[in-house]
Amino acid sequence: MKKGILNLKSNFMSLRSNVLDLRKRKREVQKGGGDKAIEKQAKMGKLTARERILALLDKNSFHEYDLFVEHSAKDFGMESKILHGDGVIIGTGTIYNKPICIFAQDFTVAGGSLGMMHARKITKIMDHALKMRVPLIGINDSGGARIQEGVNSLAGYGEIFFRNTLASGVIPQISVILGPCAGGAVYSPALTDFVFVVENISKMFITGPSVIKSVLGEEITMEELGGARVHAELTGNAHFFSTSELECFEQIKKLISYIPRNNGTKALPFPPKPPKKGKKIEDIVPGDPRIPYDVRDIIKSVTDSSEFFEIMESFAPNIVIGFGRMEGDTVGFVANQPMVLAGVLDTDSSDKAGRFIRYCDAFNIPIVTLEDLPGYLPGVDQEHAGVIRHGAKILYAYSEATVPKVTVILRKAYGGGYIAMNSRHLRADFVFAWPTAEIAVMGPEGAANIVFRKEISEAENPEEVRQEKIQEYKKKFANPYVAAAQGYIDEVIEPKETRGRILHAMKVSENKSIALPRKKHGIPPF
Ligand code: HXC
């Protein structure tokens, strides 16, 4: 009896010492690169990888894997180096109770550089995310390929890019750039769905300032070359911009609330709410088609609680994209912005809208299109920048999309713009037009100048004749009724009916089912 008790006691003691040993080991590894490196990270205004994960995920939801993984490099003195966790933390957790997989590169450990084991940890969590069909979030803060590990680092990146591509359109992939993301490393974020950047912290470029200086003799700072603003405003590589890491995490959480966890399901509905009482929808659009207005006010007048989560706000602002909810369900909005370049389509706005349409289509999110544009942007710059192939992307994306698609023509719908903005001909399910809609090959002024050129130039009073012809053309075409007579639009509606008609259209389309021709995949314009 006494012996039994002694055995139990010694078992307990041994387990206890093992547990204490485990805790000690964990504490050691969790220190990452150590106090000095952590201090340096803080001085740069950056959280550590672990702090980032804990700030982003639901409290107590994070579970870490591969904590004890070590690097296997042997060259350049690496054999004696200890790199805790090999510079990356991986695990699972929840955001608003929705499961996610996550990795965060730890800059305090060898600059978050990517060696073979570091890459293996990332690919392990990517495989997990794809298998479990849950979103993947990657926090990038790294000096790129670990120079001492040579081709093994390059192989690691290749394995990541392959998985990014495999997972594309199956699970949401979110990249958060919270430090350097240099060289080929930038191609993983570029292959994912949404890229988040933070002012003064994010830096993304293929070749850094020193290489640019030595090869081209050009001097530029890291911030000017690949800082957050550059990617949010100029290059279009970033979808969300914020001024602090914590603000960035709030944006990520919001995004997660709008999107489904994979392509086999829909976004979880929220409790339905009416739009806020504000400016009446019929008072937003000026009667004079030359006067601009903010199309986001129209979106907010139809969404629940008048909320709109805009994506790529500062890039190609002549088109507006983002998510809202209608009767609790997520809807993707694509809208021309008359406040910027009269809402024309150009290379950047076509890229921006085309990709968003494909995202919504891949993840079962219905699309509402609000149209008011004079067409594609003319000019040598645009032609030489490839507006033909860029502009084709939006046509391709709408034509290919099989989710419910509703269009509301608010004002101008001219030329290629009329066709491109989810027209009946690209298989919109419902097309509504306000009585202010003008659907024609081009604007009345341009049309009159071309069609009646001879009559105008030969007239005694050319300007008077020109104005007459403009009025004649306006009367004939600058309205929605010619298109309505052809059945190209389904109904001319009053502005105040807009939310109700969209909601009804969505309800009717709930079980929409159409089959596209069988193919391996299409070849979208690039
Ligand atoms: C190994 C690296 C590293 C790397 C940084 N470190 N980058 N170690 N391989 N790629 C280490 C540093 O030696 C240092 O180690 C620690 O990380 C912190 O780096 P610092 O230079 O002290 O930090 P900082 O001054 O903040 O500068 C950060 C940096 C700089 C701008 C990222 O480190 C840098 O320029 N790194 C190299 C970037 C690069 O050229 N990467 C390769 C890109 S090519 P100690 O021990 O001193 O703390 C590439 C190819 C991929 O990625 C291709 C895929 C297709």
Residues whose N, C-alpha, C, O or C-beta is under 5 A from the ligand:
A	BS01	HXC	A110 G111 S113 S142 G143 G144 A145 R146 I147 Y157 P180 A182 G183 G184 A185
